[in-house]
Amino acid sequence: MSNRSIFSKPTCNRLKPVVTRWYERVDNGEVFEVIAVDDVDGVVDVQNLDGEVAEMNIATWRKLNLIRVTMPDWSDYRSPYDIDRDVAKLNIVWEQWQQESKPMH
């Protein structure tokens, strides 16, 4: 009888890497966000909670035992990618406010 746990067996990940979605590795608890997917070259770029960016090929992605998770609490996590998205959202809100604030003639 083997001492291997079910987590030490090779797995096949069926989750598709989607930009802005968060995932957790079941084997080590690492949480990361997919920040880019290059379907032509088969490369997935991810950013973990400490801001480190890593790249992996799609074959490596499929071998990871992953679950989808929600985005970390904003008070605990902030990345340059989040800040860029926040600025873009603020610009949209500002433009909408400017349009709504124009006097009607």
Backbone as CSV, one residue per row, in Angstrom:
resi,resn,N_x,N_y,N_z,CA_x,CA_y,CA_z,C_x,C_y,C_z
1,MET,0.832,-1.173,0.000,0.000,0.000,0.000,0.883,1.246,0.000
2,SER,0.526,2.227,-0.801,1.321,3.436,-0.962,0.960,4.477,0.104
3,ASN,1.949,5.273,0.486,1.724,6.380,1.413,1.359,7.677,0.693
4,ARG,1.264,7.625,-0.617,0.981,8.834,-1.385,-0.454,9.282,-1.167
5,SER,-0.615,10.590,-1.019,-1.963,11.138,-0.874,-2.556,11.402,-2.246
6,ILE,-3.841,11.702,-2.269,-4.482,11.988,-3.552,-3.895,13.250,-4.189
7,PHE,-3.323,14.148,-3.378,-2.769,15.380,-3.913,-1.409,15.168,-4.563
8,SER,-0.748,14.061,-4.311,0.550,13.824,-4.925,0.417,13.153,-6.287
9,LYS,-0.790,12.737,-6.646,-1.005,12.134,-7.955,-1.084,13.229,-9.009
10,PRO,-0.632,12.929,-10.231,-0.739,13.925,-11.293,-2.203,14.305,-11.511
11,THR,-2.437,15.571,-11.748,-3.794,16.040,-11.978,-3.892,16.681,-13.351
12,CYS,-5.098,16.827,-13.815,-5.348,17.515,-15.066,-6.267,18.687,-14.772
13,ASN,-5.748,19.874,-14.939,-6.497,21.075,-14.663,-7.399,21.396,-15.855
14,ARG,-8.694,21.499,-15.606,-9.636,21.821,-16.678,-10.034,23.293,-16.682
15,LEU,-9.493,24.083,-15.754,-9.818,25.503,-15.699,-9.060,26.255,-16.788
16,LYS,-9.776,27.086,-17.506,-9.158,27.911,-18.537,-8.566,29.155,-17.877
17,PRO,-7.341,29.547,-18.239,-6.786,30.777,-17.673,-7.508,31.988,-18.264
18,VAL,-8.124,32.779,-17.397,-8.884,33.949,-17.837,-8.303,35.187,-17.160
19,VAL,-7.981,36.187,-17.952,-7.405,37.417,-17.424,-8.375,38.051,-16.427
20,THR,-7.846,38.507,-15.321,-8.512,39.128,-14.162,-9.140,38.111,-13.211
21,ARG,-9.085,36.838,-13.516,-9.599,35.832,-12.577,-8.492,35.383,-11.643
22,TRP,-8.906,34.976,-10.438,-7.996,34.557,-9.382,-8.096,33.051,-9.180
23,TYR,-6.950,32.438,-8.898,-6.861,30.996,-8.711,-5.980,30.708,-7.500
24,GLU,-6.177,29.529,-6.927,-5.333,29.079,-5.826,-4.807,27.700,-6.150
25,ARG,-3.515,27.506,-5.917,-2.915,26.178,-6.075,-3.264,25.361,-4.846
26,VAL,-3.875,24.221,-5.039,-4.292,23.367,-3.933,-3.085,22.806,-3.194
27,ASP,-2.000,22.531,-3.918,-0.841,21.889,-3.288,-0.073,22.786,-2.327
28,ASN,-0.051,24.115,-2.581,0.746,24.977,-1.714,0.024,26.243,-1.235
29,GLY,-1.221,26.433,-1.637,-2.003,27.575,-1.182,-1.675,28.896,-1.858
30,GLU,-0.796,28.887,-2.862,-0.437,30.123,-3.560,-1.662,30.673,-4.298
31,VAL,-1.922,31.964,-4.106,-3.041,32.642,-4.759,-2.465,33.604,-5.782
32,PHE,-3.034,33.604,-6.977,-2.531,34.482,-8.026,-3.644,34.882,-8.979
33,GLU,-3.369,35.962,-9.717,-4.290,36.462,-10.735,-3.667,36.236,-12.109
34,VAL,-4.476,35.833,-13.064,-4.003,35.747,-14.442,-4.020,37.166,-14.999
35,ILE,-2.863,37.637,-15.480,-2.780,39.008,-15.989,-2.633,39.062,-17.506
36,ALA,-2.295,37.945,-18.136,-2.197,37.912,-19.595,-2.220,36.464,-20.068
37,VAL,-2.820,36.269,-21.230,-2.822,34.950,-21.872,-2.468,35.169,-23.333
38,ASP,-1.430,34.483,-23.795,-1.032,34.545,-25.198,-1.382,33.205,-25.826
39,ASP,-2.520,33.175,-26.518,-2.982,31.925,-27.122,-2.079,31.469,-28.262
40,VAL,-1.438,32.395,-28.938,-0.568,32.044,-30.063,0.663,31.290,-29.569
41,ASP,1.328,31.840,-28.542,2.535,31.207,-28.012,2.243,30.209,-26.899
42,GLY,0.980,30.154,-26.434,0.625,29.223,-25.373,1.240,29.579,-24.039
43,VAL,1.211,30.874,-23.690,1.846,31.357,-22.463,0.811,32.043,-21.575
44,VAL,0.908,31.797,-20.269,0.037,32.416,-19.275,0.912,33.207,-18.316
45,ASP,0.598,34.502,-18.146,1.303,35.341,-17.173,0.426,35.490,-15.944
46,VAL,1.026,35.308,-14.768,0.290,35.407,-13.510,1.040,36.337,-12.567
47,GLN,0.287,36.914,-11.622,0.895,37.748,-10.581,0.401,37.258,-9.233
48,ASN,1.339,36.932,-8.332,0.931,36.458,-7.015,0.742,37.628,-6.062
49,LEU,0.375,37.344,-4.848,0.007,38.386,-3.885,1.134,39.341,-3.523
50,ASP,2.384,38.896,-3.614,3.481,39.806,-3.282,3.917,40.641,-4.479
51,GLY,3.184,40.524,-5.594,3.460,41.337,-6.772,4.364,40.691,-7.796
52,GLU,4.912,39.520,-7.468,5.811,38.843,-8.396,5.037,38.350,-9.611
53,VAL,5.582,38.624,-10.790,4.975,38.180,-12.040,5.738,36.974,-12.551
54,ALA,5.001,35.956,-12.965,5.621,34.743,-13.495,4.940,34.368,-14.803
55,GLU,5.661,33.614,-15.589,5.147,33.151,-16.876,5.225,31.633,-16.908
56,MET,4.195,31.011,-17.456,4.224,29.555,-17.612,3.588,29.189,-18.938
57,ASN,3.976,28.036,-19.459,3.332,27.594,-20.689,2.030,26.889,-20.353
58,ILE,1.190,26.716,-21.324,-0.144,26.153,-21.089,-0.057,24.703,-20.602
59,ALA,0.975,23.977,-20.995,1.136,22.593,-20.509,1.364,22.581,-18.996
60,THR,2.154,23.524,-18.503,2.379,23.647,-17.060,1.090,24.042,-16.364
61,TRP,0.361,25.003,-16.937,-0.932,25.437,-16.381,-1.858,24.239,-16.179
62,ARG,-1.940,23.382,-17.173,-2.870,22.241,-17.119,-2.469,21.214,-16.059
63,LYS,-1.211,21.180,-15.684,-0.744,20.236,-14.662,-1.016,20.722,-13.239
64,LEU,-1.291,22.029,-13.071,-1.516,22.571,-11.739,-2.878,22.156,-11.202
65,ASN,-2.933,21.844,-9.923,-4.192,21.528,-9.258,-4.743,22.841,-8.710
66,LEU,-5.703,23.440,-9.439,-6.187,24.784,-9.139,-7.659,24.806,-8.771
67,ILE,-8.013,25.823,-7.992,-9.419,26.156,-7.762,-9.564,27.662,-8.002
68,ARG,-10.749,28.074,-8.436,-11.026,29.507,-8.580,-11.323,30.081,-7.213
69,VAL,-10.821,31.280,-6.963,-11.071,31.976,-5.699,-11.476,33.415,-6.003
70,THR,-11.999,34.094,-4.984,-12.361,35.491,-5.150,-11.129,36.367,-4.982
71,MET,-11.210,37.582,-5.494,-10.118,38.532,-5.386,-9.837,38.817,-3.911
72,PRO,-8.551,38.932,-3.545,-8.220,39.253,-2.153,-8.815,40.595,-1.737
73,ASP,-8.956,40.789,-0.445,-9.463,42.044,0.104,-8.568,43.195,-0.337
74,TRP,-9.173,44.285,-0.811,-8.399,45.439,-1.293,-7.488,46.009,-0.222
75,SER,-7.870,45.913,1.027,-7.029,46.491,2.072,-5.734,45.715,2.254
76,ASP,-5.721,44.465,1.809,-4.535,43.626,1.976,-3.697,43.511,0.707
77,TYR,-4.247,43.872,-0.451,-3.560,43.589,-1.692,-3.733,44.726,-2.684
78,ARG,-2.684,45.124,-3.297,-2.721,46.165,-4.326,-1.567,45.913,-5.286
79,SER,-1.851,45.780,-6.556,-0.791,45.579,-7.539,-0.813,46.712,-8.552
80,PRO,0.258,46.871,-9.307,0.256,47.894,-10.357,-0.874,47.680,-11.357
81,TYR,-1.224,46.434,-11.621,-2.304,46.149,-12.568,-3.641,46.635,-12.016
82,ASP,-3.848,46.454,-10.719,-5.085,46.933,-10.090,-5.161,48.448,-10.153
83,ILE,-4.037,49.107,-9.896,-4.026,50.559,-9.904,-4.364,51.076,-11.298
84,ASP,-3.807,50.464,-12.345,-4.127,50.859,-13.713,-5.616,50.711,-13.988
85,ARG,-6.202,49.610,-13.539,-7.641,49.390,-13.751,-8.452,50.425,-12.975
86,ASP,-8.020,50.747,-11.755,-8.735,51.743,-10.956,-8.694,53.116,-11.619
87,VAL,-7.550,53.487,-12.155,-7.436,54.774,-12.844,-8.366,54.807,-14.044
88,ALA,-8.415,53.726,-14.803,-9.304,53.666,-15.959,-10.763,53.799,-15.524
89,LYS,-11.141,53.129,-14.438,-12.513,53.227,-13.934,-12.823,54.647,-13.475
90,LEU,-11.878,55.293,-12.789,-12.084,56.659,-12.329,-12.254,57.616,-13.503
91,ASN,-11.478,57.396,-14.566,-11.607,58.244,-15.752,-12.989,58.108,-16.370
92,ILE,-13.529,56.906,-16.407,-14.869,56.685,-16.960,-15.912,57.386,-16.088
93,VAL,-15.798,57.228,-14.776,-16.740,57.875,-13.855,-16.655,59.394,-14.003
94,TRP,-15.439,59.934,-14.096,-15.251,61.373,-14.254,-15.915,61.870,-15.540
95,GLU,-15.711,61.142,-16.642,-16.315,61.543,-17.920,-17.839,61.490,-17.841
96,GLN,-18.375,60.480,-17.192,-19.831,60.387,-17.036,-20.352,61.549,-16.193
97,TRP,-19.652,61.879,-15.131,-20.075,62.985,-14.266,-20.044,64.296,-15.037
98,GLN,-18.982,64.490,-15.832,-18.890,65.712,-16.619,-20.052,65.827,-17.600
99,GLN,-20.412,64.710,-18.226,-21.526,64.723,-19.176,-22.835,65.045,-18.471
100,GLU,-23.049,64.464,-17.306,-24.282,64.675,-16.560,-24.356,66.062,-15.938
101,SER,-23.196,66.675,-15.700,-23.161,67.975,-15.041,-23.269,69.146,-16.018
102,LYS,-23.242,68.881,-17.304,-23.352,69.960,-18.283,-24.734,70.581,-18.192
103,PRO,-24.781,71.905,-18.220,-26.098,72.567,-18.177,-26.892,72.265,-19.439
104,MET,-28.155,72.069,-19.254,-29.031,71.818,-20.395,-29.466,73.145,-20.978
105,HIS,-29.379,73.320,-22.268,-29.784,74.572,-22.934,-31.059,74.401,-23.659
